[in-house]
Structures are given as C-alpha cells and as structure tokens.
Amino acid sequence: MDVEFVYDERLKISLPRFHTAWDELEEIRQAQILRMWEEIRGNIPERIKELEELINEKNAALSEEMNFEHSCLLNTEIAELASIINDLWIWFRLNPSLSKG
C-alpha cells in the first residue's frame, strides 16, 4: 500500500500516511489520493466551526466560574481545542498537486 488514510482521534478526521514518496507515485494514483484528500479537506471548516462553538461555550462557563481549580481546567480545555483548530488549519492549507512526470 502506497498511501493510507488513518483516522486521527484528536482531530476527528482521516490523515494521509505515505509509504511511498509522492513523486514516486503514478499520476493516476496521485489523482485518486487528491480526490480522497479533497473530500476529507472539505469537512475541515465544519469541524473547526464545531470546535469554535465548544470554545465559546467553555469561555461562557469560564466567565461565570468561581472555583479556581475548575477555571484552570476550563482554560486547559480551551487551549487544547485551540490547538486542535490550529492543527486543522495547517492540514486544510495542505494542497498538494500532481507531479508533472
């Protein structure tokens, strides 16, 4: 298998795992992989929107929270969600193209 798409539990999307260098793949195989990736990539903005909504909910809870330890927990959760969003944007910007062979 030259490339497989493996589900990433943290990001909640499948990511490509290459076992063969991109330039070594035949153009038709590259096109197949690009189609699969574009399908996955197209779902990233919706996933980011979901995470932003969670952040907003946690921020609202944080503004009402009086318990310091629980506030720290909420801050940690918000930071992790923001980190996931950042990683998703990195993957979203990944836009490979066909090699001209």
A tleap script that builds the chain and sets N, CA, C and O, in Angstrom:
source leaprc.protein.ff14SB
mol = sequence {
  NMET ASP VAL GLU PHE VAL TYR ASP GLU ARG
  LEU LYS ILE SER LEU PRO ARG PHE HIE THR
  ALA TRP ASP GLU LEU GLU GLU ILE ARG GLN
  ALA GLN ILE LEU ARG MET TRP GLU GLU ILE
  ARG GLY ASN ILE PRO GLU ARG ILE LYS GLU
  LEU GLU GLU LEU ILE ASN GLU LYS ASN ALA
  ALA LEU SER GLU GLU MET ASN PHE GLU HIE
  SER CYS LEU LEU ASN THR GLU ILE ALA GLU
  LEU ALA SER ILE ILE ASN ASP LEU TRP ILE
  TRP PHE ARG LEU ASN PRO SER LEU SER LYS
  CGLY
}
set mol.1.N position { 0.848 -1.180 0.000 }
set mol.1.CA position { 0.000 0.000 0.000 }
set mol.1.C position { 0.893 1.243 0.000 }
set mol.1.O position { 1.791 1.372 0.832 }
set mol.2.N position { 0.641 2.132 -0.921 }
set mol.2.CA position { 1.473 3.330 -1.039 }
set mol.2.C position { 1.042 4.451 -0.103 }
set mol.2.O position { 1.883 5.174 0.431 }
set mol.3.N position { -0.273 4.598 0.098 }
set mol.3.CA position { -0.821 5.629 0.967 }
set mol.3.C position { -2.064 5.075 1.637 }
set mol.3.O position { -2.874 4.399 1.004 }
set mol.4.N position { -2.208 5.362 2.908 }
set mol.4.CA position { -3.445 5.005 3.594 }
set mol.4.C position { -3.933 6.237 4.344 }
set mol.4.O position { -3.145 7.101 4.730 }
set mol.5.N position { -5.225 6.300 4.541 }
set mol.5.CA position { -5.810 7.384 5.313 }
set mol.5.C position { -6.178 6.818 6.677 }
set mol.5.O position { -6.977 5.888 6.788 }
set mol.6.N position { -5.579 7.395 7.710 }
set mol.6.CA position { -5.728 6.887 9.069 }
set mol.6.C position { -6.493 7.913 9.900 }
set mol.6.O position { -6.153 9.096 9.914 }
set mol.7.N position { -7.520 7.446 10.585 }
set mol.7.CA position { -8.348 8.330 11.397 }
set mol.7.C position { -7.550 8.839 12.589 }
set mol.7.O position { -6.965 8.061 13.342 }
set mol.8.N position { -7.539 10.153 12.744 }
set mol.8.CA position { -6.862 10.799 13.868 }
set mol.8.C position { -7.928 11.139 14.907 }
set mol.8.O position { -8.786 11.990 14.672 }
set mol.9.N position { -7.868 10.478 16.037 }
set mol.9.CA position { -8.876 10.640 17.082 }
set mol.9.C position { -8.918 12.071 17.617 }
set mol.9.O position { -9.992 12.580 17.937 }
set mol.10.N position { -7.778 12.709 17.713 }
set mol.10.CA position { -7.717 14.073 18.243 }
set mol.10.C position { -8.360 15.071 17.284 }
set mol.10.O position { -9.126 15.936 17.709 }
set mol.11.N position { -8.055 14.955 16.000 }
set mol.11.CA position { -8.575 15.898 15.015 }
set mol.11.C position { -9.942 15.491 14.481 }
set mol.11.O position { -10.672 16.320 13.937 }
set mol.12.N position { -10.288 14.221 14.635 }
set mol.12.CA position { -11.561 13.676 14.145 }
set mol.12.C position { -11.667 13.722 12.625 }
set mol.12.O position { -12.748 13.919 12.070 }
set mol.13.N position { -10.541 13.539 11.969 }
set mol.13.CA position { -10.513 13.398 10.508 }
set mol.13.C position { -9.466 12.330 10.169 }
set mol.13.O position { -8.628 11.982 11.000 }
set mol.14.N position { -9.530 11.828 8.956 }
set mol.14.CA position { -8.511 10.886 8.488 }
set mol.14.C position { -7.386 11.667 7.829 }
set mol.14.O position { -7.618 12.619 7.084 }
set mol.15.N position { -6.164 11.241 8.120 }
set mol.15.CA position { -4.979 11.904 7.578 }
set mol.15.C position { -4.183 10.923 6.721 }
set mol.15.O position { -4.156 9.725 7.006 }
set mol.16.N position { -3.543 11.425 5.683 }
set mol.16.CA position { -2.761 10.529 4.826 }
set mol.16.C position { -1.478 10.072 5.515 }
set mol.16.O position { -0.784 10.853 6.166 }
set mol.17.N position { -1.194 8.812 5.355 }
set mol.17.CA position { 0.075 8.250 5.819 }
set mol.17.C position { 0.736 7.641 4.589 }
set mol.17.O position { 0.256 6.658 4.025 }
set mol.18.N position { 1.848 8.250 4.188 }
set mol.18.CA position { 2.531 7.844 2.967 }
set mol.18.C position { 3.572 6.777 3.255 }
set mol.18.O position { 4.368 6.886 4.188 }
set mol.19.N position { 3.543 5.746 2.431 }
set mol.19.CA position { 4.541 4.682 2.498 }
set mol.19.C position { 5.439 4.732 1.258 }
set mol.19.O position { 6.413 3.989 1.138 }
set mol.20.N position { 5.077 5.626 0.349 }
set mol.20.CA position { 5.827 5.848 -0.883 }
set mol.20.C position { 5.915 7.352 -1.085 }
set mol.20.O position { 4.953 8.073 -0.822 }
set mol.21.N position { 7.051 7.823 -1.544 }
set mol.21.CA position { 7.210 9.257 -1.805 }
set mol.21.C position { 6.209 9.703 -2.867 }
set mol.21.O position { 5.939 8.977 -3.824 }
set mol.22.N position { 5.665 10.898 -2.688 }
set mol.22.CA position { 4.649 11.439 -3.604 }
set mol.22.C position { 5.115 11.407 -5.051 }
set mol.22.O position { 4.368 10.991 -5.937 }
set mol.23.N position { 6.344 11.845 -5.294 }
set mol.23.CA position { 6.872 11.906 -6.655 }
set mol.23.C position { 7.068 10.529 -7.286 }
set mol.23.O position { 7.192 10.412 -8.505 }
set mol.24.N position { 7.096 9.498 -6.458 }
set mol.24.CA position { 7.262 8.143 -6.976 }
set mol.24.C position { 5.929 7.496 -7.363 }
set mol.24.O position { 5.916 6.433 -7.983 }
set mol.25.N position { 4.835 8.115 -7.010 }
set mol.25.CA position { 3.515 7.574 -7.346 }
set mol.25.C position { 3.153 7.932 -8.779 }
set mol.25.O position { 3.529 8.991 -9.282 }
set mol.26.N position { 2.424 7.045 -9.425 }
set mol.26.CA position { 1.949 7.336 -10.777 }
set mol.26.C position { 0.931 8.463 -10.710 }
set mol.26.O position { 0.245 8.633 -9.701 }
set mol.27.N position { 0.836 9.227 -11.782 }
set mol.27.CA position { -0.053 10.387 -11.810 }
set mol.27.C position { -1.508 9.994 -11.538 }
set mol.27.O position { -2.227 10.736 -10.869 }
set mol.28.N position { -1.942 8.862 -12.036 }
set mol.28.CA position { -3.329 8.432 -11.806 }
set mol.28.C position { -3.563 8.142 -10.320 }
set mol.28.O position { -4.632 8.434 -9.784 }
set mol.29.N position { -2.557 7.568 -9.667 }
set mol.29.CA position { -2.672 7.290 -8.226 }
set mol.29.C position { -2.660 8.606 -7.440 }
set mol.29.O position { -3.405 8.758 -6.471 }
set mol.30.N position { -1.829 9.540 -7.852 }
set mol.30.CA position { -1.824 10.853 -7.201 }
set mol.30.C position { -3.203 11.498 -7.302 }
set mol.30.O position { -3.691 12.084 -6.336 }
set mol.31.N position { -3.827 11.389 -8.471 }
set mol.31.CA position { -5.153 11.975 -8.676 }
set mol.31.C position { -6.183 11.313 -7.758 }
set mol.31.O position { -7.051 11.997 -7.215 }
set mol.32.N position { -6.099 10.000 -7.579 }
set mol.32.CA position { -7.019 9.291 -6.682 }
set mol.32.C position { -6.844 9.787 -5.247 }
set mol.32.O position { -7.821 10.047 -4.544 }
set mol.33.N position { -5.606 9.911 -4.832 }
set mol.33.CA position { -5.306 10.362 -3.475 }
set mol.33.C position { -5.787 11.798 -3.276 }
set mol.33.O position { -6.352 12.131 -2.234 }
set mol.34.N position { -5.561 12.639 -4.272 }
set mol.34.CA position { -6.015 14.033 -4.181 }
set mol.34.C position { -7.537 14.112 -4.058 }
set mol.34.O position { -8.055 14.940 -3.310 }
set mol.35.N position { -8.248 13.262 -4.782 }
set mol.35.CA position { -9.718 13.246 -4.668 }
set mol.35.C position { -10.145 12.860 -3.257 }
set mol.35.O position { -11.036 13.480 -2.678 }
set mol.36.N position { -9.502 11.831 -2.710 }
set mol.36.CA position { -9.826 11.412 -1.341 }
set mol.36.C position { -9.511 12.534 -0.346 }
set mol.36.O position { -10.301 12.821 0.553 }
set mol.37.N position { -8.347 13.161 -0.523 }
set mol.37.CA position { -7.947 14.221 0.390 }
set mol.37.C position { -8.896 15.413 0.304 }
set mol.37.O position { -9.247 15.997 1.329 }
set mol.38.N position { -9.313 15.779 -0.905 }
set mol.38.CA position { -10.226 16.916 -1.061 }
set mol.38.C position { -11.567 16.651 -0.382 }
set mol.38.O position { -12.188 17.570 0.152 }
set mol.39.N position { -12.009 15.408 -0.403 }
set mol.39.CA position { -13.243 15.053 0.292 }
set mol.39.C position { -13.086 15.264 1.800 }
set mol.39.O position { -13.960 15.837 2.450 }
set mol.40.N position { -11.977 14.801 2.337 }
set mol.40.CA position { -11.696 14.968 3.767 }
set mol.40.C position { -11.491 16.444 4.081 }
set mol.40.O position { -12.069 16.971 5.033 }
set mol.41.N position { -10.684 17.094 3.295 }
set mol.41.CA position { -10.331 18.506 3.489 }
set mol.41.C position { -11.577 19.384 3.500 }
set mol.41.O position { -11.644 20.364 4.243 }
set mol.42.N position { -12.552 19.037 2.687 }
set mol.42.CA position { -13.777 19.812 2.610 }
set mol.42.C position { -14.572 19.823 3.906 }
set mol.42.O position { -15.398 20.711 4.117 }
set mol.43.N position { -14.333 18.844 4.780 }
set mol.43.CA position { -15.037 18.769 6.064 }
set mol.43.C position { -14.338 19.550 7.180 }
set mol.43.O position { -14.911 19.753 8.250 }
set mol.44.N position { -13.120 19.978 6.934 }
set mol.44.CA position { -12.348 20.648 7.989 }
set mol.44.C position { -13.003 21.942 8.462 }
set mol.44.O position { -13.076 22.150 9.673 }
set mol.45.N position { -13.486 22.827 7.584 }
set mol.45.CA position { -14.108 24.057 8.103 }
set mol.45.C position { -15.290 23.796 9.044 }
set mol.45.O position { -15.468 24.512 10.029 }
set mol.46.N position { -16.086 22.787 8.745 }
set mol.46.CA position { -17.212 22.455 9.628 }
set mol.46.C position { -16.705 21.944 10.972 }
set mol.46.O position { -17.272 22.274 12.014 }
set mol.47.N position { -15.663 21.155 10.957 }
set mol.47.CA position { -15.061 20.652 12.208 }
set mol.47.C position { -14.531 21.830 13.024 }
set mol.47.O position { -14.703 21.865 14.243 }
set mol.48.N position { -13.895 22.781 12.371 }
set mol.48.CA position { -13.375 23.964 13.068 }
set mol.48.C position { -14.532 24.758 13.680 }
set mol.48.O position { -14.430 25.237 14.810 }
set mol.49.N position { -15.610 24.892 12.946 }
set mol.49.CA position { -16.779 25.611 13.458 }
set mol.49.C position { -17.305 24.943 14.730 }
set mol.49.O position { -17.633 25.627 15.700 }
set mol.50.N position { -17.387 23.615 14.729 }
set mol.50.CA position { -17.829 22.873 15.915 }
set mol.50.C position { -16.921 23.168 17.110 }
set mol.50.O position { -17.397 23.395 18.222 }
set mol.51.N position { -15.624 23.161 16.870 }
set mol.51.CA position { -14.674 23.413 17.955 }
set mol.51.C position { -14.767 24.847 18.461 }
set mol.51.O position { -14.658 25.092 19.663 }
set mol.52.N position { -14.967 25.788 17.553 }
set mol.52.CA position { -15.127 27.187 17.966 }
set mol.52.C position { -16.365 27.355 18.845 }
set mol.52.O position { -16.348 28.122 19.807 }
set mol.53.N position { -17.434 26.639 18.514 }
set mol.53.CA position { -18.638 26.681 19.344 }
set mol.53.C position { -18.360 26.131 20.737 }
set mol.53.O position { -18.830 26.683 21.732 }
set mol.54.N position { -17.592 25.038 20.808 }
set mol.54.CA position { -17.212 24.487 22.111 }
set mol.54.C position { -16.381 25.491 22.910 }
set mol.54.O position { -16.583 25.659 24.112 }
set mol.55.N position { -15.456 26.147 22.237 }
set mol.55.CA position { -14.633 27.160 22.911 }
set mol.55.C position { -15.529 28.270 23.457 }
set mol.55.O position { -15.351 28.709 24.593 }
set mol.56.N position { -16.479 28.719 22.662 }
set mol.56.CA position { -17.390 29.775 23.109 }
set mol.56.C position { -18.183 29.337 24.342 }
set mol.56.O position { -18.366 30.117 25.277 }
set mol.57.N position { -18.649 28.100 24.340 }
set mol.57.CA position { -19.378 27.572 25.499 }
set mol.57.C position { -18.483 27.536 26.733 }
set mol.57.O position { -18.901 27.922 27.825 }
set mol.58.N position { -17.254 27.072 26.552 }
set mol.58.CA position { -16.333 26.992 27.685 }
set mol.58.C position { -15.925 28.382 28.171 }
set mol.58.O position { -15.750 28.589 29.372 }
set mol.59.N position { -15.775 29.324 27.260 }
set mol.59.CA position { -15.479 30.712 27.659 }
set mol.59.C position { -16.627 31.304 28.463 }
set mol.59.O position { -16.404 32.014 29.443 }
set mol.60.N position { -17.851 31.013 28.048 }
set mol.60.CA position { -19.014 31.498 28.791 }
set mol.60.C position { -19.036 30.890 30.194 }
set mol.60.O position { -19.295 31.585 31.176 }
set mol.61.N position { -18.760 29.586 30.278 }
set mol.61.CA position { -18.709 28.931 31.585 }
set mol.61.C position { -17.577 29.501 32.428 }
set mol.61.O position { -17.716 29.662 33.641 }
set mol.62.N position { -16.463 29.802 31.784 }
set mol.62.CA position { -15.306 30.349 32.495 }
set mol.62.C position { -15.624 31.708 33.106 }
set mol.62.O position { -15.192 32.009 34.219 }
set mol.63.N position { -16.377 32.527 32.380 }
set mol.63.CA position { -16.692 33.860 32.886 }
set mol.63.C position { -17.600 33.804 34.121 }
set mol.63.O position { -17.663 34.759 34.894 }
set mol.64.N position { -18.297 32.684 34.297 }
set mol.64.CA position { -19.184 32.508 35.453 }
set mol.64.C position { -18.545 31.688 36.579 }
set mol.64.O position { -19.051 31.656 37.701 }
set mol.65.N position { -17.441 31.037 36.268 }
set mol.65.CA position { -16.834 30.091 37.221 }
set mol.65.C position { -16.154 30.811 38.372 }
set mol.65.O position { -15.374 31.742 38.170 }
set mol.66.N position { -16.463 30.363 39.588 }
set mol.66.CA position { -15.868 30.951 40.788 }
set mol.66.C position { -14.778 30.039 41.385 }
set mol.66.O position { -13.941 30.494 42.164 }
set mol.67.N position { -14.797 28.780 41.020 }
set mol.67.CA position { -13.834 27.820 41.553 }
set mol.67.C position { -12.539 27.898 40.734 }
set mol.67.O position { -12.545 27.652 39.528 }
set mol.68.N position { -11.428 28.244 41.400 }
set mol.68.CA position { -10.156 28.434 40.711 }
set mol.68.C position { -9.705 27.174 39.979 }
set mol.68.O position { -9.275 27.248 38.828 }
set mol.69.N position { -9.796 26.033 40.627 }
set mol.69.CA position { -9.336 24.789 40.001 }
set mol.69.C position { -10.172 24.448 38.770 }
set mol.69.O position { -9.642 23.985 37.760 }
set mol.70.N position { -11.461 24.674 38.859 }
set mol.70.CA position { -12.307 24.405 37.696 }
set mol.70.C position { -12.010 25.415 36.580 }
set mol.70.O position { -12.067 25.068 35.400 }
set mol.71.N position { -11.697 26.652 36.949 }
set mol.71.CA position { -11.302 27.656 35.956 }
set mol.71.C position { -10.042 27.218 35.214 }
set mol.71.O position { -9.938 27.366 33.996 }
set mol.72.N position { -9.099 26.683 35.962 }
set mol.72.CA position { -7.862 26.191 35.343 }
set mol.72.C position { -8.158 25.051 34.381 }
set mol.72.O position { -7.577 24.981 33.298 }
set mol.73.N position { -9.059 24.159 34.772 }
set mol.73.CA position { -9.446 23.042 33.906 }
set mol.73.C position { -10.093 23.564 32.625 }
set mol.73.O position { -9.771 23.097 31.532 }
set mol.74.N position { -10.996 24.525 32.752 }
set mol.74.CA position { -11.637 25.104 31.566 }
set mol.74.C position { -10.608 25.764 30.648 }
set mol.74.O position { -10.676 25.621 29.428 }
set mol.75.N position { -9.659 26.484 31.240 }
set mol.75.CA position { -8.594 27.117 30.440 }
set mol.75.C position { -7.776 26.079 29.685 }
set mol.75.O position { -7.429 26.276 28.520 }
set mol.76.N position { -7.473 24.982 30.351 }
set mol.76.CA position { -6.712 23.904 29.710 }
set mol.76.C position { -7.504 23.308 28.543 }
set mol.76.O position { -6.949 23.052 27.475 }
set mol.77.N position { -8.791 23.091 28.754 }
set mol.77.CA position { -9.634 22.545 27.695 }
set mol.77.C position { -9.737 23.512 26.511 }
set mol.77.O position { -9.701 23.090 25.355 }
set mol.78.N position { -9.863 24.789 26.802 }
set mol.78.CA position { -9.921 25.797 25.737 }
set mol.78.C position { -8.616 25.811 24.948 }
set mol.78.O position { -8.627 25.881 23.720 }
set mol.79.N position { -7.505 25.744 25.652 }
set mol.79.CA position { -6.202 25.737 24.979 }
set mol.79.C position { -6.051 24.512 24.082 }
set mol.79.O position { -5.509 24.617 22.982 }
set mol.80.N position { -6.519 23.360 24.534 }
set mol.80.CA position { -6.427 22.149 23.717 }
set mol.80.C position { -7.314 22.264 22.479 }
set mol.80.O position { -6.901 21.875 21.386 }
set mol.81.N position { -8.514 22.788 22.637 }
set mol.81.CA position { -9.396 22.980 21.481 }
set mol.81.C position { -8.774 23.950 20.478 }
set mol.81.O position { -8.850 23.730 19.269 }
set mol.82.N position { -8.161 25.020 20.977 }
set mol.82.CA position { -7.495 25.977 20.092 }
set mol.82.C position { -6.327 25.317 19.361 }
set mol.82.O position { -6.083 25.608 18.190 }
set mol.83.N position { -5.616 24.441 20.039 }
set mol.83.CA position { -4.504 23.717 19.420 }
set mol.83.C position { -5.009 22.799 18.302 }
set mol.83.O position { -4.378 22.685 17.251 }
set mol.84.N position { -6.137 22.155 18.536 }
set mol.84.CA position { -6.730 21.294 17.503 }
set mol.84.C position { -7.128 22.130 16.293 }
set mol.84.O position { -6.883 21.735 15.153 }
set mol.85.N position { -7.742 23.284 16.541 }
set mol.85.CA position { -8.116 24.177 15.442 }
set mol.85.C position { -6.883 24.570 14.638 }
set mol.85.O position { -6.909 24.549 13.408 }
set mol.86.N position { -5.815 24.925 15.322 }
set mol.86.CA position { -4.574 25.302 14.636 }
set mol.86.C position { -4.069 24.160 13.751 }
set mol.86.O position { -3.689 24.382 12.602 }
set mol.87.N position { -4.068 22.952 14.285 }
set mol.87.CA position { -3.614 21.794 13.503 }
set mol.87.C position { -4.525 21.543 12.304 }
set mol.87.O position { -4.055 21.209 11.217 }
set mol.88.N position { -5.828 21.705 12.510 }
set mol.88.CA position { -6.756 21.526 11.392 }
set mol.88.C position { -6.515 22.557 10.297 }
set mol.88.O position { -6.581 22.226 9.113 }
set mol.89.N position { -6.237 23.802 10.676 }
set mol.89.CA position { -5.933 24.825 9.660 }
set mol.89.C position { -4.668 24.467 8.883 }
set mol.89.O position { -4.594 24.687 7.674 }
set mol.90.N position { -3.686 23.922 9.573 }
set mol.90.CA position { -2.454 23.506 8.882 }
set mol.90.C position { -2.790 22.437 7.841 }
set mol.90.O position { -2.336 22.520 6.699 }
set mol.91.N position { -3.579 21.440 8.228 }
set mol.91.CA position { -3.964 20.394 7.293 }
set mol.91.C position { -4.841 20.949 6.176 }
set mol.91.O position { -4.724 20.513 5.031 }
set mol.92.N position { -5.712 21.898 6.488 }
set mol.92.CA position { -6.575 22.485 5.472 }
set mol.92.C position { -5.765 23.208 4.407 }
set mol.92.O position { -6.103 23.163 3.224 }
set mol.93.N position { -4.705 23.867 4.823 }
set mol.93.CA position { -3.870 24.618 3.870 }
set mol.93.C position { -3.011 23.703 3.004 }
set mol.93.O position { -2.500 24.121 1.964 }
set mol.94.N position { -2.854 22.458 3.435 }
set mol.94.CA position { -2.091 21.498 2.644 }
set mol.94.C position { -2.858 21.227 1.361 }
set mol.94.O position { -3.963 20.684 1.380 }
set mol.95.N position { -2.265 21.606 0.274 }
set mol.95.CA position { -2.940 21.477 -1.022 }
set mol.95.C position { -1.945 20.914 -2.044 }
set mol.95.O position { -1.400 21.652 -2.864 }
set mol.96.N position { -1.717 19.599 -1.981 }
set mol.96.CA position { -0.770 19.003 -2.922 }
set mol.96.C position { -1.288 19.058 -4.351 }
set mol.96.O position { -2.483 19.227 -4.593 }
set mol.97.N position { -0.373 18.915 -5.278 }
set mol.97.CA position { -0.772 18.895 -6.685 }
set mol.97.C position { -0.105 17.722 -7.378 }
set mol.97.O position { 0.803 17.092 -6.837 }
set mol.98.N position { -0.562 17.448 -8.560 }
set mol.98.CA position { 0.012 16.349 -9.341 }
set mol.98.C position { 1.446 16.672 -9.729 }
set mol.98.O position { 1.769 17.808 -10.076 }
set mol.99.N position { 2.291 15.670 -9.666 }
set mol.99.CA position { 3.657 15.820 -10.148 }
set mol.99.C position { 3.626 15.765 -11.663 }
set mol.99.O position { 2.886 14.975 -12.250 }
set mol.100.N position { 4.401 16.577 -12.270 }
set mol.100.CA position { 4.489 16.555 -13.743 }
set mol.100.C position { 5.641 15.628 -14.120 }
set mol.100.O position { 6.814 15.984 -14.008 }
set mol.101.N position { 5.274 14.438 -14.565 }
set mol.101.CA position { 6.276 13.437 -14.843 }
set mol.101.C position { 6.538 13.153 -16.236 }
set mol.101.O position { 7.380 12.310 -16.547 }
savepdb mol mol.pdb
quit
